[in-house]
Amino acid sequence: MIDHAHDLASVQEATERLLTAVAALDNASVARPSRLPGWTVGHVLAHLARNADALTNVLDGRPMYVSGEARDVDIDRDAPRALDVHLADLRDSDARFRARGAEPADWTRTVELRNGVTDSAARVPFRRWSEVELHHVDLGIGYELEELPEEFTEREIDFLAERFGGHQDVPSTGLRGDSGRVWTTGGGAPGGPVSVEGTAADLLGWLAGRRDGSALKVTGGTLPALPPL
């Protein structure tokens, strides 16, 4: 059972952690390359702010973004802003999202995200939590996958394993973390079963496209090539 109120509190904690780290940067850091190809630190910060507004739209029953092109234009427009403007925007957009999430609502309803993807309204706060945590890592400012909250890491692996479950390009794959947790994914492509073992951080990094999987132990075949998120 998804506890959206718990996840909203986790969004707040993750956002405060992000804001504290970003506040220690300087204006020159905004133009520095992030870990995401083609994006600066400013691009990541701008995306995080606009994503909070987009998920507020989702909770309000509006389209997440006007269009994919408008989303990209907004990020490119906001990326070069001064650091204090980014910080204020992040705080304000986060506050709007959490205020909307705190309102009474039918959390069992189905909502629509980008590209026709649908989900339970109750999972929207977790999706925001994921955006904040993973993009904090993407900034490349000292926050690593190993520092993510354990609960988040395991739930994100759950989420991504489910997302790739039955995927036509991914063979049957079993995952085992260093805590003993196991997951299954794939199964839509021939081959397998493939067994993949490693730390939870390395498993998450591979599933989320943040690491190449070279630290993982693979038996029964080669490490599957995962489709982009």
Helices and strands as residue ranges (DSSP letters): H 4-23, G 27-31, H 41-59, H 68-78, H 83-101, E 110-112, G 114-116, E 118-120, G 121-123, H 124-138, G 145-147, H 150-164, E 171-176, E 182-185, E 189-197, H 200-207, E 217-219
